[in-house]
Amino acid sequence: MKKLILLTLLLPCLSLAAEAEKPNVLFIAVDDLGNVLGSASQPAVQTPNLERLAAKGIRFERAYNQIPLCNPSRASILSGLRPDQTQVFDLSRHFRDAVPEVVTLPQLFRQSGWAVHRVGKIYHYDVPKGIGTDGLDDKPSWDSVSNPKGRDVTDEALITNPTPEKPVSAALSWLAAEGTDEEQTDGMVATEAIRLLEQNRDRPFFLGVGFFRPHTPFVAPKKYFDLYPLDSISLPDAPPDDRTDIPSAAFAHNNPTPNYGLDELTCRKALQAYCACVSFVDAQVGRVLEALKRLELADKTIIVFWSDHGYHLGEHQGIWQKRTLFEESARAPFIVHWPQAAGNGKLCERIVEFVDIYPTVCDLAGLPLPSHLAGRSLRPLLENPEQAWPYAAVTQILRPGDGQPLMGRSIRTEHWRYTEWDEGRAGVELYDHDKDPMEFTNLATTPQAAPIVDELKQQLQKTASGAVPTFPFDLKRL
């Protein structure tokens, strides 16, 4: 009887101890953030908070998304599946149409006893008209959701749009806004995230925090524009003949004309606005990280920071936004801070994929890895960022074509990027990243490249289909 009484008294203590061992997860997403962190970009983008996060964690310098478009990329990250598996290639389709029973990353934490909350954009919804709605959210993934809606939406009529035939969400549009950070949607996202940190500080949590900027329209308080005087802004350089060896399919269908046909000054203003939005989002991330520190949660919280894909800022004589398989679009920012990682403070230059995020977070939290995952845990690289890592990254994109859709697929190794369009019928590309990191010289058709192309093509075929999907997709939303 005494043993039974003792056991009864101990059970609550054991339960509390088990809860205390569960790490928190702060899962931060940023929309359309290009590869501007820690770079020698012109102008140098000011992101002090993200630089501090990278300095105490590990920044994966060469991390690649599986598809450079918001909805399909997010569906892939959160399900742990590649686009061929989720069957999501457009901005309209929900991944559960194809995989209704899949357990998502936040859903697994929810099933395992964590408090799981979302604020802002984690799954896809349209910017700006979708702000304040659930969009293509996934109810089984969350205990609660919050959809802030700030004055950037109500002030939409004030936005400068130099291509009025395009909606502001698809144009190089901008606004140097009046008012405070906290009045903007992303400022409200940070405020609500801080409230959720305070509310859940005494129990294990998985908190998804999704920021909208720097997605178009480029809206941020004026003080962030002031960080980037217009006379300091210049567009990327490229050789005069840069486009002559690039297949036409490589250029995104939503940006067929270089720089959208806009003059240099207008493009510089758009680039200034983009940089302003990046610094604005950095400040909001900083507010959340400061709250984590103030609440004494930093040492028991895994922080995962990612953007859904990269972003073009005028490269290759005038490519903007995403939807390409060039490095600027396929590669995206990715930082992990696992407090006990031996490699903290180091840069990792190994090739990793965004389908690796799901298994990595599970592994660090001590959860068994579901059998459906397409990626692998990056825990070994968190322990030693310089260790051998013999893996490649595969990225796809579906084009509407001229009445006939076609698939693009690309593989990135330590040395090469190989890309083919419509299984090679619409063009191929090969870039030597040791000598040509800006991908100016397409070597695919040179005789000496033939064995390299054959090898990379075989690797690519094992991972991604080059065929146009037979399941439904919306040509207007690719």
N, C-alpha and C positions, 0 to 999 in steps of 0.2 A: 504493500500500500504506500509506504514511504517513497519507493522508487517511482510509483505512478504519479504521486503528488509532485515529486521533483521534476519528472519529465513534463508534466502539465505546466509547471512554472517556467521551464526552460524553453518550451516551444515558441512562445512569442519572442523571446530573446534571439533564438536561432533564426526565426523568420526575419527579424529586424537586421540581423547580421548579414543574411543572404541579400536583403534589399540594399544594404550599404555597399556590398561588393559589386553591385551592378553599376557600370559607368554610365554617365549621361552622354547623350549625343546631341551636339548642336550642328545642324545640317543646313548650311547656308548656300543658297543658290542666287546667282546674279544672271540677268538676261542679256545676252548679246555682248558679253565682255570679251574683247579681243585680247591678244597676247601682248599686253602693254605693261605687265607687272615686271619690275626689275629689268626692263629692256632699255636699249639705247634709242628708243623711238624718238621721233622729232615731232612735236615737242616731248620732252620727258614728262610723262604723266605722273602727277603727284598722288601717291597712294600710301601715305605713311602708316596707316593702320594695317593694311594688308601686308606691307613690308615687315612690320613687326610680327605679324602672325607667321609669315614665312620664315622669319629669323628664328622663331622659337619652335617651329614645327619643321615640316619638310615640304618644299615646293617641288612638284613634279614638272620639270621644265618641258618634257615632251609627253604630254598626255593628250590622247586623241578620242574625240567623240565618234559615235558610230554612224551618226547622220546629222549634218549641220542644218537642222531646222527644228524649231522649238518643240512642237508636240511630239514628233517621233523620237527626238533625243531624250526628252524627259521620260517618255514611256519606256525607253530602253534602259536608262539609268535606274529607274525605280522598280522595274520588273527584273532586272538582271539579264534580260534577253536581248538578242540582236534584232534589228528591224525585220529580217526575214522571218523571225519567230513571232514577234508582236504583230506583224502585218500592218504596221503603222508607218506610212510614208508621207502623209499629208497633214494638214492642220485641223482636220475634221474628225478623223476616225479615233475611237477609243480602243485601247489595247485589249479590254475585256471582251470585245467582239470576237477576237481570235483565241484568247487564252483566258476564259472566264474564271477559272479556278486558281490562276497563278497567285501566289502569296507575294505581295510587294515588300520592299525593304521596311517601310514604316509599319506595315501590317504585321510583319513578323515580330517586330519589337512590341507592338500592341498585344499580340497573342502571348508574348513571353513576360508580360507583367509591367512593362514600362508605361508611363503616361505619355501619350503620343499626340502632339498638337501641330497644327499648321497655321502659319500666318503669312499671307501674301502668296506669290506665285511659285509653287513647286511643280505640280502638274500644269499643263498648258491652259491658259486662256488669253484671249486677244488683248492687245494693248493698242489704244487705251480703252476701247469700248467695253472690254471684258472686265476691267478693273471694278471691283465691288461685287463680282459674281463668282460662282464656283467653277465656271468654265468646264473643262474636261477633267474635273477632279475625280477622286476615287474614294467613295464613302467608307469602304472597309479599311482604308489606310489610317484613319484618324479618329481620335476621341473627340476632338473639336477642331473647328476651322474658323479663321477670321479673314475677312476680305476688306481691308481698309480702302477708302476711296477719298483722295485728297483734291486739292484745288487745281492740280495739274489736269484733272479731268474737266472740272467746271470752267477752267480758263482756256479750254481748247480753241476757242475762237481767236485768241491772241497769238496763236502759234504761227510763225513764219513758215510757209510752204512754197518753195520756189518752183515746184512742179504740181500745180493745183489739180491736175488731172488724176493725181495719185492721192489716196487717203493719207493722212499724216502718219499713220502707223507703218506705211510702206515707202515713205518719202524721206529725203534728207531734210527733215523739218526740225525747228527748234524754237525755244523760248527761254530767255533769261528772265526768270520769274521774280516777281515781288514776293515779300513775305518770308517766313521762316522755314527752316528744314522740316519742322514738325507738321507744317501744313500740307506738305507734299505727301503723296501716297507712300513713298518709301520711308519718309520720316515717320509716318503713322505706323508702318510695318515695324520699324525699330522700336517705337514706343510700346506697341502691343507685345512684341517679343520680350522686351524687358519685363513687362507685367507678368507674362507667362513664366519667365525665369523666377521671379519673386514668388509666384503662386506655387510653383512646383519644386522649390529649392530643397524640400525635405523628403523627396521621393525620386527614384530614377525616372528620367524623362528622355524622350526623343523629340526634339523641337525642330521642325522644318521652318526656316525663315527664308522667304523668297522675295528678292528685290526686283523691281521692274526695269529700272534704268541700268545700263544706258540704251535700252531698246528705244527705237524711234516712237514718238517724237522725242528729241533730245531736250528734256525740260529739267531745269535745275535752278535753284536760287541764284541770283545775279552774282553773288560774291564768288561763286565757283567759276563763272566765266572770267572774272577779273584775274584769276590765277594764270590765265593764258592770253596775254595780249595778242591781238590779231597779227601784229607784225612779227611775232615769234613763230607763227604757224606756217609750215610748208608741207606740200604734198609729197608722197613718196616718189623716189626716182625710179626709172626703168629705162632700159635701152630703147632707142627709137624703133627697133625691129622686134621688140619683145613679143608681140602678138602673132608674128608671122608663122611660128612653128607650133602654135597652140590650136587644137581642134576647136571648132566653133561650139561644140557641145559643152566644152569646159566652162564657158561663160554662162552665168545664171540667166535664166529666161526673164527674170524680173529686172535685170540690169543689162540689156542688150547693147546699149549705147554707152561708150566710155563716159564716166562721170555724169551719167544721165543727161548728157548734152549741156551741162551747166558750166559756166565760166569758172576760172580758177578762184577768184575772190569768193564766190558763193560756196565753192567746195571747201575753202579754208575756213569760212564761217561755220560750216557744218562740222568740220573736224574740231574746231574750237569748242563747239557745243558738245560734241561727243566727249572730249576730254573733261569738260566741266561736269558732265553727268557721272563719269567714272570717279572723279574726286568727291562728288556729292554722295555716291553710294559708299565709297570708302569711309566717309565720315559716319554714315549710318551703321556700317559694320563695326566701326570703332565704338559707337555708343553701346552696341550689344556686347561686345567683348569687354568693355569697361564694367558693365553691369555684372557679367559673369565673374570678373575679378572681385568686384565689391561684395558680391554675395558669397565669396569664398568657395566658388564652384569650379574654378579653372583647373585645379589639380585632379579633379575627378570627372572631367568632361572631355570626350573626344570631339574635336572640331573638324568638320569636313567642309571645305569651301570649294565651290565649283561654278563654272559657267556652262550653260547648255551647249555651247559651241563657240568657235572663234568668230572673228569679224574682220571684214576687209575695210580698209580706210583709204582707198584709192590706189592700191597696188596694181601692178600689171597694166599701167596706163589707164586706170580709172575704174577698177572693180570696187564696189561698195557692198556692205552688208554680208550675208552668208550664202548658203546654197552652192558653194563650189567645193572641189576636192583639192584645192591648193592648201598649202601649209597654214595660211592665215585663217582659213575657215575650219579645217579639219582638226587643228590643234586648239586647245582651250586651257585657261587657267585651272589649276587643281592644287590645293594645299591641304595637308592633313597634319593636325597636331594631336598626337597620342602622347599624353604626359610622360609615359614610361618608355618611350621609344629611344633606343640607344643612338639612333641617327639624327635626333632632333638638332636643328640648326644647320643642317647640310642641304645642299641642292642635289636632287636626283635627276640625272640625265638619261635614265633608261626609258625605253619605249613602254608606255602603259596605256590601257584603254579605259574608257568610262564604264564598260561592263565590269571592270574590276572593283568599282566602288562598292557595290552591294556585298560581295564576299569579304572585302576588306573590313567594312564596318562590322559585319557579323563576327568575324574572327576576333577583332579587337574587343568586342563586347562579350566574348565567350559563348556566342550562340552557334549551334551546329549549322553548317552550310547546307541550304536546301539543294536537292539534286538537280534542279532545273537550271542552275546558274551557268551562264556562258563564259564568265570571266574567272579570274583567280585572285586569291588574296595577295595584297601587296605588303603584307606584314614583313616578309624577309627584307624588302627594300626599306621599310621603316627602321629596321634594325641596322641595316648596312646599305645605304643608298648607292654604294659603288660596286656592289656585288654583281656578278654576271647575271644577265637576265635575257635569255635567248628567245624573246618573243617579239612578234610584229603587231601592228595595229591596222585594223581594217575599217574603212569608212565608205558609206554608200550615199547616193542621192538619186532620186527619181526625177526625170525631166518630162514635161508635157510634150516636148518635141513639136514638130510642125504637123500636128494632127496625129502623130504616131509616137506615143510615149517611149522613152528609152531609159535604161538604167546606167548609172555611172558607179564604178567601184574602184577603190584605191587601197593599196597596201603600203605601209610605211615601215621600213626597217631602220636599223642604226645608220645605214649608209644610203639607202635608196628610197625614192617614192616612185611606184609604178601605178598608173591609172589607165583604165580602159573604159570606153563609152560604147554601149550597145555591144558588149562582148568583143570590142575591138573594131567593129564595122564602122563606127562613127569616130574613130580616132583612138590613138594611144599616146601616153606620155611617160617618160622616164627622166627623173632628175637625180643627179649625183649630189647629195647633201653635204658631202665632204668638201666639194669644190664649188657648189652652186646652191647655197642655202636659200636664196630668194627664188629659186626655180625659174630662172631666166632661159635656160638652154635645154630644150627637149631632145634627149638622146635616143628616143625610142626607135627611130627608123635608121639609125646608124648601124653598119654591119657588125661592129664590135659589141654592140649592145644585145645582140640576138640571144646568147646564152643566159644573160642576166634576165632579160624579159621572159624567157621560157621558165626559168626557175621561179621568178616572182609570180608569174601567171598561175603556176601550179599551186603555190601557197595560197594565192587569193581565191582560187576556185574551191578550196577546201573550207573556206569560211563564209563567203558571201556569193549569192546567186547574181549573175549578170542579166537574168531574164526579167522582163516586166511582170509584175505580179498579176495573177489571174483573179484575185479577190478585189472587191470594190475599193476605189479611191477617187478622190475629187481632183480632177485635172486643174481646176481653178484655184486649188488650195495647196498646191505643191510648192 
